[in-house]
Structures are given as structure tokens and as C-alpha cells.
Amino acid sequence: MAVGLNAPEALQPVPGIRVAAVAAGIRYPGRDDLVLIDAGPDATVAALYTNNAFRAAPVVVAAEHQAAGGARWLLINAGNANAGTGAPGLAAARTCCEALAAVTGDPAEAVLPFSTGVIGEPLPVERIIGALPLLHAGLAPNAWMQAGRAIMTTDTVLKGVSRRVALSQGEVTLTGIAKGSGMIHPDMATMLAFIGTDLAIEAQALDGLLREANRDSFNAITVDGDTSTNDAVVVMASGASGAGLVTAEDRVAFSAALDAVCLELAQAIVRDGEGATKFVTVEVVGARSREEAAQVAETVALSPLVKTALFASDPNWGRILAAVGRAGVPDLVIERVAIRVNDVEIVRDGGRAPEYAEADGQRAFDAEEIHIRIDLGRGDARTRKYTCDFSHEYVRINAEYRS
């Protein structure tokens, strides 16, 4: 069960953007598994894609089409990743884009395809093509909730968020959906996320805002250390509001809203991590650089020994200490290191805090939400990473994934 996470009651429509979902029978009988998003004829699109060397066919095609300019349509299927499928997989992704282009009247390059699901299986192209007319006919402004459900795989909760932000030229809306539960780790986005807004903005500026937002959200989460072949995060701006970022205050306000949407979606993925029972924030302060802080935070967040201790609610804090020590920080002075879990100071001056009691540690580790704060005592840089525990259920889910 997801940790402290519930599906949104509703998601706000974004002026200028239409969404639809249908059941194409790709892998999940009796449920929607194919999504179409129309960002509008004047849309600008920014996207980031996985850095996995085995990029899935839809990722390759989406990146090519986005680079060509004029992207408008997002075609997303669940149940089949179309990854590890070689040249036939690329042909399948392109065929789906061409088939949608025939329905919409736009060029195939206006379509960005995305897939999620089992790796190595041929994409059922005919089922997707057969569903396109109904999918296109069903486009509506208020179908974000249906789309959020349709892209789920091992997710247990729909992940979505809406925000409104006031700018000098008027109010704009942001609505986003994401899917992800396992195979979650940087480098890039480690899941699929689609965010729409009616802001009027050029593609280059939108790309810069997305990269800033991604750094502390989708690139700050890990469930199991495995970066997927299919990861992507996309922001679509329809421009329908007519409101742009004409002042410095506008940029700050919109950037903060986009950051918040990305962070909430990213944390929702961790909260719904496969088999998760704990939501964990690893904060590292007192580092010489942000990169150094991230190195330590990631080492702790990825440690199987730390994650299994968290699942057991076992205050075996020595595992955290050991992970900090093996993180590769040069010339680390351990006498300056301090570690706190929630409100309990466990390590001070490089050793167990004199006032630490096992009962206090137990209380901290019993919590569903755990904040591990590590002070390296060597600078002013800091960062945060978000993770979850490792449970028996994680092993079961992944052992049975293809059954």
C-alpha cells in the first residue's frame, strides 16, 4: 500500500489541451491502456529522456520527432515497453505515429510516442492502430484522471496534481500525471510524467524550466537503483491563456509552481514504490559541493542494508554510518559527522551521541515517514534524495512481474 498517498479527487483541465484514454487490449484486459494527449496547434513542448544506453524504441523516435520541431500529439501505451526490440521496435513506433498522423492530418513528426510495461515483447501495433479513431474521437479537456489510470503498470495509486498560478497577464493552470513504482532511479526521470499548462512560452525557455525542476524532483528519487529504458518527462504548453513570463516575478512564480508539481509527482512515485512501507528523505548538509552531498545521499538511499533495516523498523543506525563512510568523500573527517533520524540525534562528533537511547531510535525507525539528516561538517552545500524501504512485497512483485 502506498505510504501517505491517495489519488487526487479531481484534476483541473488545462485550456488548449485535450486528453483521451481507451482500452486497446495491449496487455491488461478490460482496462484503459492507451492514451492520447493533444497539446494544441500552437503548443511548445519540452522533454527529457532516459540516459539508459538501451533506450526504448519510442524514446528514440520521440526524441527524433521533438528535435524536428512541431510536436503536438503524445501517444502513450501501457503494458508493453517496446524496448529491447531492435529495428522491428523502431518500425513499430514509427508505424503508430504514421497511423495517428493519418487520423489527425498532422505530420508523423508531430507525434511523440511513449510506452511502458514489459521489456522485450513485440508491440501489438494492430491493436493500437485499431483503437486510434475511437481514441481521437474521445478527446476532451477533462480526461486527465482517466489518462492517469491508463498509464499505470505496477502502480497502486493514480498519481496526479494540479496547480494554478497568477501571473502579470493572467492566471495559468498546470496539471500533471505520472506513473512509476519500480525500476526507479536517476539518471533523468526514471518513470513517465506528462505535465500540461496553458502558459505562452517558447520551447527553449520551457526546456530550461523543466531542467531546473527535474534536478530536485525526478532526478532526486530512487526506489531500487534501476534506471528504466523508457523514462521520459514531458511538459506541454498550449499557450491558450495568452499569459507569458514577461517579468522576473512571473518567471519565479511559474518556476515555483512547476517545481512543486514535479516534486509532488516524484514523491508520489516513491510513496508508491513497489512494496513500500516507509517514505524516506535523505538530506545531506555540510558538504563541500552539491555533487558531494548527492553522492552521500544516494549511497545511503540505495543501500540494501539501510532499506531493509527501515522495513524492519530496526534502529540499526550503524548501516547508515557505514554507507556514509563508503560514499567516497575524499578526506572525510569523521569527527565532524553528525546523523539525525527524525528528531533523534544518533551520531555526533563521529560517534554515538552520548544521550542516544535505543528506545528513541526505535521510535524514530517505527515511523512511516523517516527523515535522515547527515551533516558532513565540511562546507555549505546540501541536497535531498527521496527513497523507500525494501520489503518482502518488493521481491514478490518483481519475481511475478511477467506472470
C-alpha positions in Angstrom: 0.0 0.0 0.0 1.3 3.4 -0.9 2.8 5.4 2.0 0.7 8.5 2.8 -0.6 8.8 -0.7 -4.1 9.0 -2.1 -5.3 9.5 -5.6 -6.4 13.1 -6.3 -10.2 13.6 -6.2 -10.0 15.6 -9.5 -7.5 17.2 -11.9 -8.0 20.6 -13.4 -8.4 20.8 -17.2 -5.8 22.8 -19.0 -7.1 25.3 -21.6 -6.0 24.3 -25.0 -5.1 20.7 -24.1 -7.3 17.7 -24.7 -6.9 14.1 -23.4 -8.4 10.7 -24.0 -7.9 7.1 -22.9 -9.3 3.8 -24.3 -8.8 0.1 -23.8 -6.8 -1.3 -26.7 -6.2 -4.8 -25.2 -2.4 -4.3 -25.2 -1.8 -6.4 -22.1 -4.5 -5.6 -19.5 -7.9 -7.0 -20.4 -10.9 -4.8 -19.5 -9.0 -1.6 -18.7 -7.8 1.5 -20.5 -4.2 1.2 -21.6 -3.8 3.7 -24.5 -3.7 7.5 -24.0 -3.7 10.4 -26.4 -2.8 14.0 -25.5 -3.4 16.9 -27.8 -1.2 19.8 -26.7 -2.8 22.1 -29.3 -1.8 23.6 -32.6 0.4 26.3 -31.1 2.0 24.2 -28.4 5.6 24.2 -27.3 7.0 21.0 -25.9 10.0 20.3 -23.7 11.1 16.8 -22.7 13.9 14.9 -21.0 14.6 11.2 -21.8 16.4 8.3 -20.1 20.2 8.1 -20.4 20.0 4.3 -20.4 22.1 3.0 -23.3 19.2 0.6 -24.2 16.8 3.4 -25.0 13.4 2.0 -25.9 12.2 2.5 -29.5 9.5 5.0 -28.6 12.1 7.1 -26.7 14.4 7.2 -29.7 11.5 8.2 -32.0 10.1 10.7 -29.6 13.5 12.4 -29.3 13.9 12.5 -33.1 10.4 14.0 -33.6 10.8 16.5 -30.8 14.1 17.7 -32.3 12.4 18.2 -35.7 10.0 20.7 -34.0 6.3 21.0 -34.3 5.4 18.3 -31.7 1.7 18.4 -30.7 0.5 14.8 -30.0 1.6 12.4 -27.3 0.6 8.7 -27.8 1.2 6.6 -24.7 0.6 2.9 -24.2 0.9 0.8 -21.1 1.6 -3.0 -20.8 4.4 -3.2 -23.4 7.6 -1.2 -23.2 8.7 -1.7 -26.9 12.2 -1.9 -25.5 14.9 -4.3 -26.5 13.0 -4.9 -29.7 15.7 -3.7 -32.2 14.8 -2.5 -35.7 11.3 -4.0 -35.6 10.5 -2.0 -32.5 11.6 1.2 -34.1 9.5 0.4 -37.1 6.5 -0.3 -34.8 6.8 3.0 -33.0 7.1 4.9 -36.3 4.1 3.0 -37.8 2.0 4.1 -34.8 3.0 7.7 -35.3 2.1 7.5 -39.0 -1.2 5.9 -38.3 -2.1 8.6 -35.8 -0.9 11.3 -38.3 -3.4 9.8 -40.8 -6.2 10.3 -38.3 -5.2 13.8 -37.2 -4.0 15.2 -40.5 -0.7 16.4 -39.0 2.8 15.1 -39.9 4.0 11.9 -38.2 6.8 14.1 -36.7 4.1 15.9 -34.7 3.6 12.7 -32.7 5.8 11.7 -29.7 5.3 8.0 -28.8 5.8 6.6 -25.3 5.5 3.1 -23.9 5.7 1.4 -20.5 5.5 -2.2 -19.5 7.3 -5.5 -20.2 10.6 -5.2 -22.0 11.5 -7.4 -25.0 8.0 -8.2 -26.3 6.8 -7.0 -29.8 4.5 -4.1 -29.7 0.9 -5.1 -30.7 0.7 -2.4 -33.4 -2.5 -3.5 -35.0 -4.4 -3.2 -31.6 -3.0 0.3 -31.2 -3.9 1.4 -34.7 -7.3 -0.1 -34.4 -8.1 1.9 -31.3 -6.8 5.3 -32.7 -10.1 6.5 -34.3 -12.0 6.0 -31.1 -9.2 7.5 -29.1 -9.1 10.6 -31.2 -12.9 11.0 -31.2 -12.8 10.8 -27.3 -10.5 13.8 -26.8 -11.8 16.1 -24.1 -10.3 18.7 -21.7 -11.3 16.8 -18.5 -10.0 13.3 -19.1 -6.7 13.7 -17.1 -7.9 11.2 -14.4 -8.7 8.5 -17.0 -5.3 9.1 -18.6 -3.5 8.8 -15.2 -5.2 5.4 -14.6 -4.5 4.2 -18.1 -0.7 4.6 -17.9 -0.4 2.6 -14.6 1.5 -0.7 -14.5 2.5 -1.9 -11.1 1.4 1.4 -9.6 -1.3 1.1 -6.9 -2.4 4.7 -6.9 -3.1 7.2 -9.6 -0.5 10.0 -9.5 -1.7 13.4 -10.5 -1.6 17.0 -9.4 -2.9 20.4 -10.5 -1.8 23.9 -9.6 -2.9 27.4 -10.6 -0.5 30.4 -10.6 -1.2 34.1 -11.0 1.0 35.9 -13.5 1.0 39.6 -14.5 -1.0 38.8 -17.7 -3.4 36.4 -16.0 -3.8 33.0 -14.3 -2.4 29.8 -15.8 -3.0 26.2 -14.9 -0.6 23.2 -14.5 -1.8 19.6 -14.4 0.4 16.6 -14.4 0.2 12.8 -14.3 2.9 10.3 -13.7 3.4 6.6 -13.5 6.2 4.7 -11.8 6.7 2.3 -8.9 9.7 0.1 -9.6 12.8 0.4 -11.8 13.1 3.9 -10.4 16.5 5.7 -10.3 18.2 8.6 -11.9 19.7 9.5 -14.4 16.9 11.5 -15.9 13.3 11.0 -14.9 13.0 7.3 -14.0 9.4 7.0 -15.0 6.8 8.6 -17.3 5.4 12.0 -16.4 3.3 14.4 -18.6 2.6 17.9 -17.5 0.3 20.4 -19.3 0.0 24.1 -18.9 -1.7 26.9 -20.9 1.3 29.2 -20.5 2.6 31.0 -23.6 6.3 30.3 -23.7 9.0 29.5 -26.3 10.4 25.9 -26.3 13.9 26.9 -25.3 12.7 28.7 -22.2 10.3 25.9 -21.3 13.2 23.4 -21.6 15.3 25.4 -19.2 12.5 25.5 -16.6 12.0 21.7 -17.0 15.6 21.0 -16.5 15.7 23.1 -13.3 12.6 21.4 -11.9 13.8 17.9 -12.8 17.0 18.2 -10.8 15.4 18.3 -7.4 12.4 16.1 -8.2 12.5 13.3 -10.7 16.3 13.2 -10.6 16.3 13.0 -6.8 14.3 9.8 -6.4 15.3 6.1 -6.2 13.4 3.0 -5.3 15.7 0.2 -6.4 18.7 1.7 -8.3 17.5 0.6 -11.7 17.0 3.2 -14.4 14.4 2.2 -17.0 14.8 2.0 -20.7 11.7 4.1 -21.2 11.9 7.1 -18.9 10.6 10.4 -20.0 9.2 13.6 -18.6 7.3 16.0 -20.9 5.9 19.5 -20.4 3.4 20.8 -22.9 2.5 24.5 -23.1 -0.6 25.2 -25.2 -0.3 29.0 -25.0 -4.1 29.2 -24.7 -4.1 31.6 -21.7 -2.1 34.2 -23.6 -0.1 34.8 -20.4 3.6 34.7 -20.7 6.6 35.2 -18.4 7.0 38.9 -19.0 8.5 39.9 -15.7 11.1 38.4 -13.4 8.3 37.8 -10.9 6.4 35.8 -13.4 9.3 33.5 -14.0 9.8 33.0 -10.3 6.1 32.3 -9.7 5.7 29.8 -12.6 9.0 28.1 -11.9 8.0 27.6 -8.3 4.7 26.1 -9.4 6.4 23.8 -11.9 8.9 22.7 -9.3 6.1 21.9 -6.9 4.2 19.8 -9.5 7.3 17.9 -10.4 8.3 17.3 -6.8 4.8 16.1 -5.8 4.7 13.7 -8.7 8.2 12.5 -8.0 7.5 11.9 -4.3 4.3 10.1 -5.2 6.3 7.6 -7.2 8.5 6.9 -4.2 5.5 6.7 -1.9 4.0 4.1 -4.2 7.4 2.3 -4.6 6.9 -1.4 -5.1 6.1 -2.9 -1.7 7.0 0.3 0.1 6.0 0.7 3.7 8.2 3.8 4.5 8.8 7.1 2.7 12.3 8.2 3.4 14.0 11.6 2.9 17.8 11.5 3.0 19.1 15.0 3.5 22.9 15.8 3.4 24.2 19.1 4.6 27.6 20.5 5.3 29.1 19.2 2.1 31.8 21.0 0.0 29.7 20.8 -3.1 26.2 19.8 -4.2 27.7 16.8 -6.1 29.4 15.6 -2.9 26.2 15.9 -1.0 24.3 14.0 -3.7 27.0 11.3 -3.7 26.5 10.7 0.0 22.7 10.9 -0.1 22.5 8.5 -3.0 24.8 6.0 -1.3 22.6 5.9 1.8 19.3 5.9 -0.2 20.5 3.0 -2.3 21.9 0.8 0.5 20.0 -2.5 0.6 21.1 -2.9 4.3 19.7 0.6 5.2 16.5 -0.1 3.2 15.9 -3.5 4.8 16.5 -2.1 8.3 14.0 0.6 7.6 11.4 -2.0 6.6 12.0 -3.9 9.8 11.8 -0.7 11.8 15.2 -1.8 13.2 17.2 1.2 14.6 20.5 -0.4 13.2 21.9 3.1 12.5 25.4 1.6 12.0 24.3 0.8 8.5 23.7 4.5 7.8 27.1 5.3 9.3 28.8 2.7 7.1 27.1 3.9 3.9 28.3 7.5 4.6 31.8 6.1 5.2 31.9 4.2 1.9 30.4 7.0 -0.2 33.8 8.1 -1.5 34.1 11.5 0.1 37.8 12.5 0.0 39.5 13.4 3.3 36.3 13.0 5.3 36.9 13.9 8.9 34.6 11.5 10.7 34.8 13.5 14.0 32.7 16.2 12.2 29.9 14.0 11.1 26.5 14.1 12.7 23.4 12.0 11.9 19.8 12.5 13.0 16.8 10.4 12.2 13.6 12.4 12.6 14.0 14.2 15.9 16.6 11.8 17.3 20.3 12.7 17.2 22.1 9.4 16.8 25.6 10.4 15.8 27.6 13.4 16.9 31.3 14.1 16.5 31.7 10.9 14.5 30.3 8.5 17.2 27.2 7.6 19.0 25.6 10.7 20.7 26.1 10.3 24.4 22.4 10.9 25.1 21.2 8.5 22.5 18.9 5.7 23.8 17.7 2.7 21.9 14.1 3.5 22.7 14.4 6.8 21.0 15.9 5.2 17.9 13.1 2.6 17.9 10.5 5.4 18.0 12.2 7.1 15.0 12.5 4.0 12.9 8.9 2.9 13.7 7.6 6.0 11.8 6.2 5.6 8.3 7.9 8.9 7.3 11.6 9.0 8.0 13.9 11.9 7.6 17.6 11.0 7.8 19.8 14.1 8.1 23.5 13.8 7.7 25.8 16.7 8.4 29.3 16.2 6.9 30.7 19.3 8.7 32.9 20.4 5.8 31.0 23.1 3.8 27.7 24.8 3.0 26.3 22.6 0.2 23.3 20.4 0.6 20.8 18.2 -1.2 17.9 15.8 -0.7 17.1 12.4 -2.1 13.9 10.5 -1.7 13.6 6.7 -1.4 11.6 4.0 0.3 12.3 0.7 2.2 12.8 -2.8 0.7 10.1 -5.2 1.7 9.2 -8.8 1.1 6.5 -7.5 -1.2 9.1 -5.8 -3.5 10.6 -9.2 -4.1 7.3 -10.8 -4.8 6.1 -8.1 -7.2 9.3 -8.3 -9.3 9.5 -12.1 -9.2 6.0 -12.3 -10.5 6.1 -9.3 -12.9 5.7 -11.3 -16.1 3.3 -13.9 -14.7 
